[in-house]
Amino acid sequence: MADLVAAWRTATSELRLLLVVDDADSAAQVRPLLPAGPGSRVLVAGRRRLLGLDADLRLTVEPLETDDAVGLLRDLIGRSRADREPEEAAELARRCGGLPLALRIASARLQNRPSWTLAFLAGRMSDDLRSLGELRAGDRSVEAAFRMSYDQLTPELQRGFRALGLAPTARFDALTLAAMLGAPREEAEDTLEDLVDASLLQQPHPGRYRLHDLVRAHARRLAAEAPEEAAADRTAVLDLYVAAGRAAGDWGPGGFPADARTSGPSPFAGWREAAAWLKAAGGELVDVVAYAAATGRYDHACWIAEALVDHLVHQGRYPDCRAVLESALPCADLAADRRMASSLRSCLGMVDIYQGRFPEAHTWFTEALDLGRARGDLREQARAAAGLGAAEWILGEVGSAVAHLDEAVELAPRTGDDWLSVIARCSLGAIHSQQGRHQEALDHASAAAATAERSGRPRVISNALCFTADTLLALDRHTEATELLQRAVQLAGDPEDLALYAASLSRLATVAHLQGSLHSAVDIHREALSTLTPSASTWLEMEVRVRLGTTYAAAGRPTEARHEFEKALTLPAAADHPRQYGRAHEGLRALDAAGEPSP
């Protein structure tokens, strides 16, 4: 070999060559072929990225964009035929994933079947797995090209590639693969980077990876050839999402029954890391629950949906939260964990509470409580009772609300559910405060705050401090209330809970109002209002606007006050929130009585 290399270099030493090396597998294959003459150029093409070669320019050939893919399709099958079905041509291009080989094979099939429409072929490629079967013509197929790349991998990389085909989201990170392989995160990241270099994996953003749709379908087919391995991979990756949701939320260990998936060490250093990991998944969290349900992992579908609720509602992602719960609810009757029928109904009730849909919440919590009592499940009974009490309080059914909240306060410590103890005591204390029973209210609020401090979760502590401050305000203890609310605002901003942050700020503004600092109160109320996002609940925005309107009126600014009261009344479903609705009308009547004209 050395003699051949020396002879080649001698023969090319005085020549200027353009050398094309196709399908190169390694740098070691290419180096002996490099010509020795000055001014020569070498073009190297291959499936793998040859990082060991010095190169002036490196290019990665990505799949064609849809417009370019349609253009190639038009050239191959004839423009008139493609232009008769422009939408179907675009859909077929998308089904081919912009791969030139896939487009050529699809075009060949259409050329050989003049009676086929583009819509017919696109329909035959209705899912990724079926698309692979359709993209075959004679001895050419897209899957054969993928298989060639796969066969060149080491056994370790082949194992990682098969696992990635079973990932429940289109995009993933090293932790996802690490969980499936039972390997350290660093080792999984090395595997992912090697698969990127093998052109089997894409990296749209640093640390985030994805498989081309057709490549993913091929990986799934390979995974199906080893069913026991595939089953273990699915379990591992779904367990990861259960662990992430439970770690990211405020419920804590006591919020879930002990089982094998909570007894081992968490893959996350704390709630911040878990929350950041889930946030990176974005809307694909909905796909994870749908994936679990579609693959018959009914318990996992329920567990993941349940665990994601607290994380999603605090981000104001109510549609996503409702979607995961509605995907999981049909699985509850099929799951081995029989508590899920009650738990998921309580979760749906919670989402309705956050969105101000109190009659709907009442229905969900009533069903959940009936199911929990029928099974003798104290945990689910306590959760449903607390939620039902909160809904009844807002709906004006105070007697029933107190009874149900008393039940939750009594049961929660017996189940070790500190989060529920805090929430139930806060709600019960608020009712007592409205009834003028301020010392009882303060006792509940103080107990809730002490329990919240033990949890160490910023949102739980912030909530408890807000309710305690409300009670202190009723007792005219303004200075103490101010101190608590300042801390509550800081804590709510720590995990970026914008709704809680806005509610805390609005309470702080109310204290400034009561202390006569009307200008400061207006500024703080306006900051609270600016914090609200389009996904914020109507009742919260109404509450902030009514308080701001009241402060404007006290400051002698009737025009601004009227605007806030009227705006509160025109928000979607404003009449469904009788307390805020009534206060807005009272504000307008007071302005009219004072002779303040409408603009």
C-alpha positions, 0 to 999 in steps of 0.5 A, spaced: 500 500 500 505 504 501 508 503 494 502 505 491 501 511 495 508 513 493 507 512 486 500 516 486 504 522 489 510 522 484 505 521 478 501 527 480 506 531 483 506 536 477 499 535 475 493 540 477 487 535 478 480 535 480 479 529 483 472 527 485 471 521 491 464 519 492 461 515 498 468 516 502 467 512 509 473 515 513 479 520 512 483 514 512 480 512 505 481 519 502 488 521 505 492 516 500 488 519 494 490 526 495 494 529 489 501 532 490 501 537 485 500 544 487 493 547 485 489 541 485 482 540 488 479 534 491 471 534 492 469 528 497 462 526 498 460 521 503 454 519 508 459 521 514 462 527 516 469 526 515 472 531 521 479 528 520 480 531 513 483 538 513 478 542 508 477 549 506 469 548 505 464 543 508 457 543 506 452 539 509 446 537 504 440 538 507 433 536 505 429 540 500 425 546 502 417 544 500 418 549 494 424 546 491 421 539 492 415 541 488 419 544 483 423 537 482 417 534 482 414 538 477 420 537 473 420 529 474 413 528 472 411 534 468 409 541 470 402 540 467 400 534 471 403 537 478 400 544 477 393 540 476 394 538 483 398 544 487 396 542 494 397 535 493 404 536 490 406 540 496 403 534 500 407 529 496 413 533 497 412 533 504 411 526 505 417 525 501 421 529 506 424 533 501 429 527 500 431 527 492 431 520 492 424 519 495 422 524 490 425 521 484 422 514 486 415 517 487 415 520 481 417 514 477 411 510 480 407 516 478 410 516 471 409 508 471 401 509 473 398 514 469 391 513 472 394 515 479 393 522 481 398 525 486 392 525 491 392 518 491 399 517 492 400 522 498 394 518 501 398 511 500 403 515 504 399 517 510 404 515 515 411 515 515 412 507 516 407 506 510 411 511 506 417 507 506 414 501 503 411 506 498 418 509 496 420 503 493 422 502 485 425 496 483 432 495 486 432 502 489 428 504 495 429 510 500 429 504 506 435 501 503 439 507 503 438 508 510 440 501 511 446 502 508 448 508 513 445 504 519 450 497 517 456 502 517 455 504 524 458 500 530 453 496 534 453 501 540 451 506 535 446 502 532 443 501 539 442 508 540 439 509 533 434 504 534 432 507 541 431 514 538 426 511 533 422 510 540 423 517 542 416 520 544 417 527 541 420 529 534 426 533 538 430 530 544 436 531 548 442 527 551 438 526 557 432 522 553 437 517 550 441 516 556 434 514 560 433 509 554 440 506 554 441 507 562 447 510 560 451 517 563 448 523 559 455 524 557 456 518 553 449 519 550 451 525 548 457 522 544 452 517 541 448 523 538 454 527 536 456 520 532 450 519 529 450 527 527 456 525 523 453 519 520 448 523 517 442 519 520 441 525 525 440 532 525 441 538 530 437 544 529 439 547 535 445 546 540 443 540 545 437 538 541 436 533 536 431 530 531 430 525 526 428 526 519 421 523 519 423 517 514 429 516 518 425 516 524 420 511 521 426 506 519 429 507 526 422 504 529 422 498 524 429 496 526 426 497 533 420 493 532 425 487 530 427 487 538 421 487 541 423 486 548 429 492 547 423 496 545 419 495 550 424 497 555 426 503 551 419 505 551 418 504 559 425 508 560 423 514 556 416 515 559 418 514 566 423 520 565 417 524 563 413 522 570 420 523 574 420 530 570 413 532 571 413 530 579 420 534 580 418 540 576 411 541 580 409 544 587 406 537 589 412 534 592 413 527 594 407 527 598 403 529 592 403 522 589 403 515 592 409 511 593 411 507 587 417 504 583 418 510 579 419 515 585 423 511 589 429 511 585 434 517 584 431 523 580 435 524 574 434 532 575 438 536 580 432 539 583 425 542 580 429 548 576 432 543 572 426 539 571 422 545 569 427 547 564 427 540 561 420 540 560 420 547 558 425 545 552 420 540 550 414 546 549 408 543 546 411 536 544 409 534 551 402 533 549 405 528 544 408 524 549 401 523 553 398 521 546 404 517 544 403 513 551 396 512 550 397 510 542 402 504 545 398 502 550 402 505 556 395 507 559 398 508 566 404 512 563 399 516 559 395 518 566 401 519 570 405 523 565 398 527 564 397 528 572 405 530 573 405 535 568 398 539 571 402 543 576 408 545 571 403 547 565 398 551 569 403 555 572 406 557 565 399 559 563 399 553 558 392 551 559 390 549 552 396 544 553 394 542 560 387 540 558 389 537 552 394 532 556 388 531 561 383 529 555 388 525 552 389 521 558 382 521 561 380 515 556 386 511 559 384 511 566 379 506 565 384 501 562 390 503 567 392 498 572 392 504 577 385 505 579 386 512 582 387 515 576 379 516 574 379 520 580 385 524 580 385 526 572 378 529 574 381 533 580 386 535 575 381 537 570 377 541 575 384 544 577 385 547 570 378 550 570 379 553 577 385 557 574 381 559 568 375 561 572 370 556 569 367 554 576 361 550 574 365 546 570 370 545 576 364 543 580 362 538 576 369 535 575 371 535 583 364 532 584 365 526 580 372 525 583 370 525 590 365 520 588 370 516 585 375 517 591 370 515 596 367 509 593 375 506 593 376 509 600 382 513 597 383 518 602 388 522 598 384 522 592 378 524 597 382 529 600 384 532 593 377 532 590 374 535 597 379 541 597 377 543 589 370 542 590 370 547 596 374 552 592 369 552 587 363 552 591 366 558 595 366 562 588 359 560 586 356 562 593 355 555 596 359 557 603 356 552 607 358 546 603 365 549 601 367 550 609 364 542 610 369 540 604 375 544 606 374 542 613 374 535 610 381 536 606 384 539 612 383 533 616 385 528 611 391 531 607 396 530 613 394 523 614 396 522 607 403 526 607 400 531 602 403 538 604 401 542 598 394 540 599 394 542 606 397 549 604 391 550 599 386 547 603 387 551 609 388 558 605 382 557 602 378 556 608 382 561 612 379 566 606 372 564 607 373 565 615 376 572 614 370 574 609 365 572 615 369 576 620 372 570 623 379 574 622 383 570 628 380 563 625 383 565 618 389 567 621 390 561 625 389 557 618 393 562 614 399 561 619 399 554 619 399 554 611 405 558 611 409 554 616 407 548 612 409 551 605 416 554 608 417 546 610 416 545 602 421 550 600 417 551 593 417 558 592 410 558 589 407 554 595 410 559 600 408 565 595 401 563 595 401 562 603 404 569 604 398 572 600 393 569 604 396 571 610 397 578 608 389 578 606 388 576 613 392 581 616 389 587 612 383 585 615 386 586 621 389 593 619 396 590 620 398 593 614 406 593 615 406 586 617 402 585 610 406 589 606 413 585 608 409 578 607 407 581 600 414 584 598 417 577 599 411 573 596 412 578 589 419 576 590 418 568 590 413 568 585 418 572 580 423 566 582 419 561 578 416 565 573 409 564 575 406 570 572 399 569 574 401 569 581 406 574 580 401 579 578 396 577 583 401 578 589 403 585 586 396 587 585 395 585 593 401 589 594 398 595 591 392 595 595 396 595 601 399 602 598 392 604 597 390 603 604 396 607 606 394 613 602 400 612 597 395 612 591 400 614 586 404 608 588 398 604 588 397 606 581 404 604 579 404 597 582 397 595 579 399 597 572 405 593 573 401 587 575 396 588 569 402 589 564 405 582 567 398 578 565 399 574 558 393 573 553 392 566 557 391 569 563 384 567 566 379 572 566 377 572 573 384 574 575 384 580 570 378 582 572 380 582 579 386 587 577 382 592 573 377 592 578 382 594 584 386 599 579 379 602 577 378 603 585 385 606 586 384 611 580 377 613 583 380 614 590 386 618 586 381 623 583 382 620 576 374 618 574 376 617 567 381 612 568 377 609 573 371 608 568 375 605 563 378 600 568 371 598 570 368 598 563 374 594 561 373 588 566 366 588 564 367 587 557 372 581 558 370 574 555 365 571 560 366 576 565 359 575 567 361 568 570 365 571 575 360 574 579 364 577 585 369 581 580 363 583 576 359 586 581 364 590 584 366 593 577 358 595 577 359 598 584 365 602 581 361 605 575 355 606 580 359 610 585 362 614 579 355 616 576 353 618 583 359 622 584 356 626 578 362 623 574 360 623 566 361 618 562 366 620 556 
